Amino acid sequence: MIRKLKTFLGRVYRDICRKVASNADVEARFARLLGLVKRLLTQQLKNKKRMATLPTFLPHCHEPMGSV
């Protein structure tokens, strides 16, 4: 399950990086989040500096899945 999520996250990360690269202002806004995503994607299981959880400043959606 986690492997599928990391694969999906990697695809979205690369797509956003491509789209943001053309605009320096937008790239600066996304730099912090993209840095966290890159760190999350490159970390190894045995790495002592790995992220245990994502920081709490990420937005959360409390709606149940499937509701529109």
MIDOSE-1310 file (N, C-alpha, C; in nm, 2 decimals, decimal comma, always signed):
residues 68
mirk	+0,08/-0,12/+0,00/+0,00/+0,00/+0,00/+0,09/+0,13/+0,00; +0,19/+0,13/+0,09/+0,27/+0,25/+0,09/+0,35/+0,27/-0,04; +0,39/+0,16/-0,10/+0,46/+0,17/-0,22/+0,38/+0,24/-0,33; +0,25/+0,20/-0,34/+0,16/+0,26/-0,43/+0,14/+0,41/-0,40
lktf	+0,13/+0,45/-0,28/+0,12/+0,59/-0,24/+0,24/+0,67/-0,28; +0,36/+0,61/-0,25/+0,48/+0,68/-0,29/+0,50/+0,69/-0,44; +0,45/+0,59/-0,52/+0,45/+0,60/-0,66/+0,36/+0,71/-0,71; +0,24/+0,72/-0,66/+0,15/+0,82/-0,69/+0,20/+0,96/-0,66
lgrv	+0,26/+0,97/-0,53/+0,31/+1,10/-0,49/+0,43/+1,14/-0,58; +0,51/+1,05/-0,62/+0,62/+1,08/-0,71/+0,58/+1,13/-0,84; +0,47/+1,07/-0,90/+0,42/+1,12/-1,02/+0,36/+1,26/-1,01; +0,29/+1,29/-0,91/+0,23/+1,42/-0,88/+0,34/+1,52/-0,86
yrdi	+0,44/+1,48/-0,78/+0,56/+1,57/-0,75/+0,63/+1,61/-0,88; +0,66/+1,51/-0,97/+0,73/+1,55/-1,09/+0,64/+1,63/-1,18; +0,51/+1,61/-1,19/+0,42/+1,69/-1,27/+0,42/+1,83/-1,22; +0,41/+1,85/-1,09/+0,40/+1,99/-1,03/+0,54/+2,06/-1,06
crkv	+0,65/+1,99/-1,04/+0,78/+2,05/-1,06/+0,79/+2,10/-1,21; +0,74/+2,02/-1,30/+0,75/+2,06/-1,44/+0,66/+2,18/-1,47; +0,54/+2,19/-1,41/+0,45/+2,30/-1,43/+0,50/+2,43/-1,36; +0,56/+2,41/-1,25/+0,60/+2,53/-1,17/+0,74/+2,58/-1,22
asna	+0,82/+2,51/-1,29/+0,95/+2,55/-1,33/+0,95/+2,67/-1,42; +0,84/+2,70/-1,49/+0,84/+2,81/-1,58/+0,81/+2,95/-1,51; +0,77/+2,94/-1,38/+0,73/+3,07/-1,31/+0,81/+3,07/-1,18; +0,90/+3,16/-1,17/+0,98/+3,17/-1,05/+0,91/+3,21/-0,92
dvea	+0,80/+3,29/-0,93/+0,72/+3,33/-0,82/+0,65/+3,21/-0,76; +0,59/+3,13/-0,85/+0,51/+3,02/-0,80/+0,61/+2,91/-0,75; +0,72/+2,90/-0,81/+0,83/+2,80/-0,77/+0,87/+2,84/-0,62; +0,89/+2,96/-0,60/+0,93/+3,01/-0,46/+0,82/+2,97/-0,36
rfar	+0,69/+2,99/-0,40/+0,58/+2,95/-0,31/+0,58/+2,80/-0,28; +0,60/+2,72/-0,37/+0,60/+2,58/-0,36/+0,73/+2,51/-0,31; +0,83/+2,59/-0,29/+0,96/+2,54/-0,26/+0,96/+2,46/-0,13; +0,90/+2,51/-0,03/+0,89/+2,44/+0,10/+0,82/+2,31/+0,10
llgl	+0,70/+2,31/+0,04/+0,63/+2,18/+0,03/+0,70/+2,08/-0,07; +0,75/+2,13/-0,18/+0,82/+2,04/-0,27/+0,95/+1,98/-0,21; +1,01/+2,06/-0,12/+1,13/+2,01/-0,05/+1,09/+1,90/+0,05; +0,98/+1,91/+0,12/+0,93/+1,81/+0,21/+0,90/+1,68/+0,13
vkrl	+0,83/+1,70/+0,02/+0,79/+1,58/-0,07/+0,92/+1,51/-0,12; +1,01/+1,59/-0,16/+1,14/+1,53/-0,21/+1,21/+1,45/-0,10; +1,21/+1,51/+0,01/+1,27/+1,44/+0,13/+1,20/+1,31/+0,16; +1,07/+1,32/+0,16/+0,99/+1,20/+0,19/+1,01/+1,09/+0,08
ltqq	+1,02/+1,13/-0,04/+1,04/+1,03/-0,15/+1,18/+0,97/-0,15; +1,28/+1,04/-0,11/+1,41/+0,99/-0,11/+1,46/+0,92/+0,02; +1,38/+0,93/+0,12/+1,42/+0,87/+0,25/+1,42/+0,71/+0,24; +1,51/+0,65/+0,32/+1,52/+0,51/+0,32/+1,46/+0,46/+0,46
lknk	+1,42/+0,34/+0,46/+1,36/+0,28/+0,58/+1,45/+0,29/+0,70; +1,58/+0,26/+0,68/+1,68/+0,26/+0,79/+1,74/+0,39/+0,82; +1,71/+0,49/+0,75/+1,77/+0,63/+0,77/+1,73/+0,68/+0,90; +1,83/+0,73/+0,98/+1,81/+0,79/+1,11/+1,74/+0,93/+1,10
krma	+1,76/+1,00/+0,99/+1,70/+1,13/+0,98/+1,57/+1,13/+0,90; +1,50/+1,02/+0,89/+1,38/+1,01/+0,82/+1,27/+1,08/+0,89; +1,17/+1,12/+0,82/+1,05/+1,19/+0,87/+0,96/+1,08/+0,93; +0,92/+1,10/+1,06/+0,83/+1,00/+1,12/+0,68/+1,03/+1,06
tlpt	+0,65/+1,16/+1,06/+0,52/+1,20/+1,00/+0,54/+1,33/+0,93; +0,44/+1,36/+0,85/+0,45/+1,49/+0,78/+0,41/+1,60/+0,89; +0,47/+1,72/+0,87/+0,45/+1,82/+0,97/+0,30/+1,86/+0,97; +0,26/+1,92/+1,08/+0,12/+1,95/+1,10/+0,06/+2,07/+1,02
flph	+0,15/+2,14/+0,95/+0,10/+2,26/+0,88/+0,04/+2,22/+0,75; +0,05/+2,09/+0,71/-0,02/+2,05/+0,58/-0,17/+2,06/+0,60; -0,24/+2,10/+0,50/-0,39/+2,11/+0,51/-0,45/+1,97/+0,53; -0,55/+1,96/+0,61/-0,62/+1,83/+0,63/-0,77/+1,85/+0,58
chep	-0,82/+1,74/+0,52/-0,96/+1,74/+0,48/-1,03/+1,64/+0,57; -1,13/+1,69/+0,64/-1,20/+1,60/+0,73/-1,33/+1,54/+0,67; -1,35/+1,56/+0,54/-1,47/+1,50/+0,48/-1,45/+1,36/+0,45; -1,55/+1,28/+0,46/-1,53/+1,13/+0,43/-1,50/+1,12/+0,28
mgsv	-1,43/+1,01/+0,25/-1,39/+0,99/+0,11/-1,52/+0,96/+0,03; -1,52/+1,00/-0,09/-1,63/+0,97/-0,18/-1,74/+1,07/-0,18; -1,74/+1,16/-0,08/-1,85/+1,26/-0,08/-1,81/+1,38/-0,17; -1,91/+1,43/-0,23/-1,89/+1,54/-0,33/-1,96/+1,67/-0,28
